[in-house]
């Protein structure tokens, strides 16, 4: 499952023979479009998934289904699952500081998705 999820959400760059610095190679020759890449649909896809699940849950006759904690928990859960599956598939294996930064970015992205699901009120 995590393999499939990582392949769905990660952009992979094929290493070239004799490549010395993968970051330098990425910056010069293998530029991957972020906004126009099909994998960029992960964000709106998660918004649709969480919003749809929350609206469906609200159709049940239970009081807690209307709580904003439901989409918050969905967003955090999906964000962490995607981040962990992506970090597990990285080669070479990420260091502890990269894991920390990856999880931190995932939590931030989860909050942005949560804001898209419930809406962000404008100040008056």
C-alpha positions as CSV (number, residue, x, y, z in Angstrom):
1,X,0.0,0.0,0.0
2,X,2.7,2.5,0.9
3,X,4.6,1.6,-2.3
4,X,1.6,2.5,-4.4
5,X,0.9,5.6,-2.4
6,X,4.5,6.8,-2.7
7,X,4.5,6.2,-6.5
8,X,1.2,8.1,-6.8
9,X,2.5,11.2,-4.9
10,X,6.2,11.3,-5.6
11,X,8.0,12.7,-8.6
12,X,11.0,10.5,-9.3
13,X,14.1,11.5,-11.3
14,X,16.0,8.8,-13.1
15,X,19.7,8.9,-12.2
16,X,22.1,9.2,-15.1
17,X,25.3,7.1,-15.5
18,X,28.2,8.9,-13.8
19,X,26.0,11.4,-12.0
20,X,28.0,13.1,-9.3
21,X,25.4,15.3,-7.6
22,X,21.8,14.4,-7.9
23,X,20.6,17.8,-6.8
24,X,22.8,19.6,-9.3
25,X,21.6,17.3,-12.1
26,X,18.0,18.0,-11.1
27,X,18.5,21.7,-11.2
28,X,20.1,21.8,-14.6
29,X,18.7,19.0,-16.8
30,X,15.8,17.1,-15.2
31,X,13.5,19.9,-14.3
32,X,10.2,18.5,-13.2
33,X,7.2,20.8,-13.5
34,X,5.4,21.0,-10.2
35,X,2.2,22.8,-11.0
36,X,1.5,21.1,-14.4
37,X,2.5,17.6,-13.3
38,X,-0.3,15.1,-12.8
39,X,1.0,14.4,-9.3
40,X,0.1,17.9,-8.4
41,X,-3.5,16.8,-8.3
42,X,-2.8,15.1,-4.9
43,X,-3.8,18.4,-3.2
44,X,-7.2,18.9,-4.8
45,X,-7.8,15.2,-4.7
46,X,-7.3,15.1,-1.0
47,X,-9.6,18.2,-0.6
48,X,-12.3,16.4,-2.6
49,X,-11.8,13.1,-0.7
50,X,-12.0,14.7,2.8
51,X,-14.9,17.1,1.9
52,X,-16.9,14.2,0.3
53,X,-16.3,11.9,3.3
54,X,-17.2,14.6,5.8
55,X,-20.4,15.6,3.9
56,X,-21.4,11.9,3.6
57,X,-20.8,11.4,7.3
58,X,-23.0,14.4,8.1
59,X,-25.9,12.5,6.5
60,X,-25.9,10.1,9.4
61,X,-28.1,10.9,12.5
62,X,-25.1,11.4,14.8
63,X,-24.3,14.7,16.5
64,X,-20.5,14.5,16.2
65,X,-20.5,14.1,12.4
66,X,-20.9,17.9,12.1
67,X,-17.8,18.6,14.1
68,X,-14.9,20.3,12.4
69,X,-12.6,17.9,14.2
70,X,-13.7,15.1,11.7
71,X,-12.1,16.7,8.6
72,X,-9.1,17.9,10.8
73,X,-8.4,14.3,11.8
74,X,-8.9,13.1,8.2
75,X,-6.4,15.7,6.9
76,X,-3.8,15.0,9.5
77,X,-4.1,11.2,9.0
78,X,-3.9,11.3,5.2
79,X,-1.1,13.8,5.3
80,X,1.0,11.7,7.7
81,X,0.3,8.5,5.7
82,X,1.4,10.1,2.5
83,X,4.5,11.7,4.1
84,X,5.6,8.5,5.7
85,X,5.1,6.5,2.6
86,X,7.1,9.0,0.5
87,X,9.9,9.2,3.1
88,X,10.1,5.4,3.3
89,X,10.6,5.2,-0.5
90,X,13.3,7.8,-0.8
91,X,16.7,6.6,-2.0
92,X,19.1,7.0,-0.2
93,X,17.2,6.7,3.0
94,X,16.5,10.1,4.6
95,X,18.4,11.2,7.7
96,X,16.5,12.0,10.9
97,X,16.5,15.7,10.2
98,X,14.9,15.1,6.8
99,X,12.3,12.9,8.4
100,X,11.5,15.7,10.9
101,X,11.3,18.3,8.1
102,X,9.2,16.0,5.9
103,X,6.7,15.4,8.7
104,X,6.6,19.1,9.6
105,X,5.9,20.0,5.9
106,X,3.2,17.3,5.8
107,X,1.5,18.7,8.9
108,X,1.6,22.2,7.4
109,X,0.1,20.8,4.1
110,X,-2.6,19.0,6.1
111,X,-3.6,22.3,7.7
112,X,-3.8,23.9,4.3
113,X,-6.0,21.1,3.0
114,X,-8.2,21.4,6.2
115,X,-8.6,25.1,5.5
116,X,-9.7,24.3,1.9
117,X,-12.2,21.7,3.2
118,X,-13.9,23.8,5.9
119,X,-13.3,27.2,4.4
120,X,-11.3,30.1,5.9
121,X,-13.4,33.0,7.2
122,X,-12.4,36.4,6.1
123,X,-11.8,39.0,8.8
124,X,-14.4,41.8,9.0
